[in-house]
Amino acid sequence: MSFTDLGLSPEVLKAVDEVGYADPTPIQAQAIPFVLMGRDILGCAQTGTGKTASFTLPMIDILASGRAKARMPRSLILAPTRELAAQVSQNFELYGKYSKLSMALLTGGTSLAEQERKLDRGVDVLIATPGRLLDLYERGKILLADVKILVIDEADRMLDMGFIPDVERIVGLLPKIRQTLFFSATMPPEVRRLADAFLMNPKAISVDPPSSAATLVAQNLIKVMGDQKDKRAALRALLVSEKVASALIFCNRKKDVDIVYKSLKRHGFDVAALHGDMSQPARTETLARFKDSQMPLLVCSDVAARGLDIPTVSHVFNFDVPVHAEDYIHRIGRTGRAGRSGRALMLALPEEAKGLDAVVRMLGKSIEEMPVEGFEPWSEGDVPVRGRRGRTRSSGDKPAASRGSTRKATRPARDTAPRKRRSAPAESAAPAPVADPASPTPEISAQDPAPAPEMPEAAAEETPAVSELSNGTTGGAVARPKAAAAKPARQRRERETKGANGDAPFGEHTPAFILRPVKVA
Ligand code: AMP
């Protein structure tokens, strides 16, 4: 099938031709004719499948007739992160080259005044993150009553980031009669429920089974015996031995992004860091430098895991085993793009065995282990047992003799030997490409903290402040850690209504209305 068979206008076909696409991807071939017919779409597709063009191309044609009124966008695309929203807008610019559509990008971290000016002039296409959109709506800067097409992109990511209440609220502000295009890489029950609520008789399209790893990505696992410091040394060794052209290095926490970034820099690597706590201009600039191949290595949090489309990424390193197994798919999907092959390497300490099991279960197959010279892998017997109080004993609790790459593990002794921190083990095993003579400093001395649950940092980035939401929803703050807090809150509520021992329903304070006699007719 070719693009000309899909029913697109000559203007759009010309733009596509100039971009250099020979044929439509499967999702484009399946979705475009139905979008042009005005049907709702339920698309199960990952980024990298050509999903963005599958909705932008037909939207350009649908919106070609008609004019936008001030502050009343004619279509709305919701994306979970600023980066994804920016990427969709770049697609619109590319494919809409010969169309006269106006577009505004509403994301946090950029000038509100500029965005408001654009809205005042009237826009055909509004691309927004949920928090910023609600913010502007509440300031009365935008009316959503004229939206004819709604796109919800990366719905499962919205769910992960706690945006679903915001999305539900936004959809409640839109006209009931509209066309809705709903995309998600995976379809967990909560996403399915949303799709059922938002879509009318949708055409279901699935181009990639949920949670399947990109086939062009060769994956390996490196089991590193020791601690974070050993992992950093192993990472350096791999960066040298793997002949990395361009790599994303994922850490679970912002703090670790900083530590790994500083460590690599100190060892002479050309590297930058990216996470959601950075200012938007700094994020944009860092990404631009990485995309332009000005800098080969980017240490990042999951803010970079979804949707970023940088075809030149040759390697993805999971410096940490991801907390949520699905994130593994999204992380490694940043390589092996546009038909190229890619490498995905995951480093795992014994204490990450549980997370590793979850990834393997999700993949439905094991990841081939790979030795790294000078580093000793661990085996099942090295996996720490849970402490009495449910704390996973970290490798730092083990004696030096059982850690580290250069020495043999002496497993039975580890519970009794005194704790001792050894010097950086693999400094010599993995020579840095450029030694930094000015820094004889030992490896970053920050104590590698025991893993603590933390809100996925991406969840914080577009989270609207509580005060921004008139209905009291807390946007991103409803992410997973909140769920963990929900149990005590529920128990507290139950205690408050039932009474701690079940017989004093209001505790010590019995409200006056309860004491009033009830008249029986
Ligand atoms: P997406 O899944 O929308 O993030 O797209 C992933 C990549 O595929 C982007 O670099 C697009 O430019 C590219 N792409 C989209 N459609 C096509 C196509 N029909 N042929 C070749 N590349 C495409």
Residues whose N, C-alpha, C, O or C-beta is under 5 A from the ligand:
A	BS01	AMP	Y21 A22 D23 P24 T25 Q46 T47 G48 T49 G50 K51 T52 A53 G307 D309
